[in-house]
Amino acid sequence: MIVTIVIMILCVVLDQVTKIAAVEKLAPIGTFPLIQDIFHFTYVENRGAAFGMLADHRWVFMILSTLAIAAMLVWLFIEKPKSWWIRISTAFVIAGGIGNMIDRIGRGYVVDFIDCRFIDFYVFNVADSFVCVGCGMFLVAALYAEIMDYRKKKAQAAEAAESGDGGSDE
């Protein structure tokens, strides 16, 4: 579990360092095209939830985020998942939530700056990336576990059928 905690801390630090850089370097200029019209660093003050939805409802997001982060932390430390994939994915989601929570509490808004213009997407930040990647990893792990469980049950059923123990009461 120590590694999981270290990963969370490193993710939060990476998020906060990049946001500090965005505030210091991007806020004065607005945007910096790394690849013109494809990938920019653009300073945005996001006062809403994910991708700017429902702006100016900061307290709702703070309460829901706090509850979600607390629930995930409790689950992580009580369940102690054996899968490193699950631990890392959960650490990413928690760290992303904490990173954005720090902004909401400290600034009153979340600093976003990653601007993928080639897909006409919302401006986002490192914490958002950790949440999305962590959720994706968790989904892959859950699907993998289900597939492995299905294969195991199928193999057990085939083995039972071969041994003549097909479940009949003869």
C-alpha positions as CSV (number, residue, x, y, z in Angstrom):
1,M,0.0,0.0,0.0
2,I,3.0,2.3,0.5
3,V,3.6,2.3,-3.3
4,T,0.0,3.2,-3.9
5,I,0.2,6.2,-1.5
6,V,3.5,7.3,-3.1
7,I,1.8,7.2,-6.5
8,M,-1.1,9.3,-5.3
9,I,1.3,11.9,-3.8
10,L,3.4,12.0,-6.9
11,C,0.3,12.4,-9.1
12,V,-1.0,15.3,-7.0
13,V,2.4,17.0,-7.0
14,L,2.7,16.6,-10.8
15,D,-0.8,18.1,-11.2
16,Q,-0.1,21.0,-8.9
17,V,3.3,21.8,-10.4
18,T,1.9,21.9,-13.9
19,K,-1.0,24.2,-12.7
20,I,1.4,26.5,-11.0
21,A,3.4,26.7,-14.3
22,A,0.2,27.4,-16.2
23,V,-0.8,30.2,-13.8
24,E,2.7,31.8,-14.0
25,K,3.5,31.3,-17.7
26,L,0.1,31.0,-19.5
27,A,-2.2,33.3,-17.6
28,P,-0.3,36.4,-18.9
29,I,-0.3,35.3,-22.5
30,G,-3.5,33.2,-22.7
31,T,-2.4,30.5,-25.1
32,F,0.8,29.0,-26.4
33,P,0.6,26.9,-29.6
34,L,2.9,24.0,-29.4
35,I,1.6,22.8,-32.8
36,Q,-0.5,25.5,-34.4
37,D,-4.3,24.6,-34.4
38,I,-3.5,21.1,-33.2
39,F,-2.1,21.2,-29.7
40,H,-1.9,24.4,-27.5
41,F,-1.4,25.2,-23.9
42,T,-4.3,27.5,-23.1
43,Y,-5.0,29.0,-19.7
44,V,-8.6,28.5,-18.6
45,E,-10.2,29.0,-15.2
46,N,-12.8,26.3,-15.0
47,R,-15.5,27.1,-12.4
48,G,-17.7,24.0,-13.3
49,A,-17.3,20.3,-13.0
50,A,-15.7,18.1,-15.6
51,F,-15.0,19.9,-18.8
52,G,-16.7,23.1,-17.5
53,M,-20.2,21.7,-17.1
54,L,-22.5,23.3,-14.6
55,A,-20.3,26.3,-13.9
56,D,-20.6,28.2,-10.6
57,H,-21.8,25.2,-8.6
58,R,-18.5,24.9,-6.7
59,W,-20.0,23.7,-3.4
60,V,-21.9,20.8,-5.0
61,F,-18.8,19.6,-6.7
62,M,-16.7,20.0,-3.5
63,I,-19.2,17.9,-1.5
64,L,-19.6,15.2,-4.1
65,S,-15.8,15.1,-4.8
66,T,-15.0,14.8,-1.1
67,L,-17.5,12.0,-0.7
68,A,-16.2,10.1,-3.7
69,I,-12.6,10.6,-2.7
70,A,-13.3,9.4,0.9
71,A,-15.3,6.4,-0.4
72,M,-12.5,5.4,-2.7
73,L,-9.9,5.8,0.0
74,V,-11.9,3.7,2.5
75,W,-12.5,1.0,-0.1
76,L,-8.8,1.0,-1.0
77,F,-7.6,0.6,2.5
78,I,-10.3,-1.8,3.7
79,E,-10.4,-4.0,0.5
80,K,-6.6,-3.8,-0.1
81,P,-7.0,-5.1,-3.7
82,K,-4.3,-7.6,-4.7
83,S,-4.1,-6.4,-8.3
84,W,-1.5,-3.7,-8.7
85,W,-3.5,-2.5,-11.8
86,I,-6.6,-1.9,-9.6
87,R,-4.5,-0.1,-6.9
88,I,-2.8,2.2,-9.5
89,S,-6.1,2.9,-11.3
90,T,-7.7,3.8,-8.0
91,A,-4.7,5.9,-7.0
92,F,-4.9,7.8,-10.2
93,V,-8.6,8.6,-9.7
94,I,-8.1,9.6,-6.1
95,A,-5.1,11.8,-7.0
96,G,-6.9,13.5,-9.8
97,G,-9.9,14.2,-7.5
98,I,-7.6,15.6,-4.8
99,G,-5.7,17.7,-7.4
100,N,-8.8,19.4,-8.6
101,M,-10.2,19.7,-5.1
102,I,-7.0,21.6,-4.1
103,D,-7.8,24.1,-6.8
104,R,-11.5,24.5,-5.9
105,I,-10.6,25.1,-2.3
106,G,-7.5,27.3,-2.8
107,R,-8.5,29.3,-5.9
108,G,-12.2,28.9,-6.2
109,Y,-11.8,27.4,-9.7
110,V,-9.8,24.6,-11.4
111,V,-6.9,25.6,-13.7
112,D,-7.1,23.9,-17.1
113,F,-4.4,24.3,-19.8
114,I,-4.2,21.2,-22.1
115,D,-5.9,22.2,-25.3
116,C,-6.2,19.5,-28.0
117,R,-7.6,21.6,-30.8
118,F,-7.4,18.8,-33.4
119,I,-10.4,17.1,-31.9
120,D,-12.2,20.3,-30.8
121,F,-12.3,19.1,-27.2
122,Y,-12.5,20.9,-23.9
123,V,-9.4,22.3,-22.2
124,F,-8.4,20.1,-19.4
125,N,-5.5,19.4,-16.9
126,V,-3.3,16.7,-15.6
127,A,-5.7,15.8,-12.7
128,D,-8.5,15.3,-15.3
129,S,-6.1,13.0,-17.2
130,F,-5.4,11.0,-14.2
131,V,-9.1,10.6,-13.4
132,C,-9.9,9.5,-17.0
133,V,-6.9,7.2,-17.3
134,G,-7.6,5.7,-13.9
135,C,-11.3,5.0,-14.8
136,G,-10.2,3.5,-18.1
137,M,-7.7,1.2,-16.3
138,F,-10.3,0.2,-13.7
139,L,-12.8,-0.7,-16.5
140,V,-10.2,-2.8,-18.3
141,A,-9.3,-4.6,-15.0
142,A,-13.0,-5.2,-14.3
143,L,-13.6,-6.6,-17.8
144,Y,-10.5,-8.7,-17.6
145,A,-11.6,-10.2,-14.2
146,E,-15.1,-10.9,-15.6
147,I,-13.6,-12.7,-18.7
148,M,-11.2,-14.7,-16.5
149,D,-14.1,-15.7,-14.2
150,Y,-16.2,-16.7,-17.2
151,R,-13.4,-18.8,-18.6
152,K,-12.8,-20.5,-15.2
153,K,-16.5,-21.3,-14.8
154,K,-16.7,-22.6,-18.4
155,A,-13.6,-24.8,-17.8
156,Q,-15.0,-26.1,-14.5
157,A,-18.3,-27.0,-16.3
158,A,-16.5,-28.8,-19.1
159,E,-14.4,-30.7,-16.5
160,A,-17.5,-31.7,-14.6
161,A,-19.2,-32.8,-17.8
162,E,-16.2,-34.9,-18.8
163,S,-16.0,-36.6,-15.4
164,G,-19.7,-37.5,-15.6
165,D,-20.6,-35.2,-12.7
166,G,-22.9,-33.2,-14.8
167,G,-25.1,-32.4,-11.8
168,S,-27.7,-35.1,-12.3
169,D,-29.0,-37.1,-9.3
170,E,-28.8,-40.6,-10.8
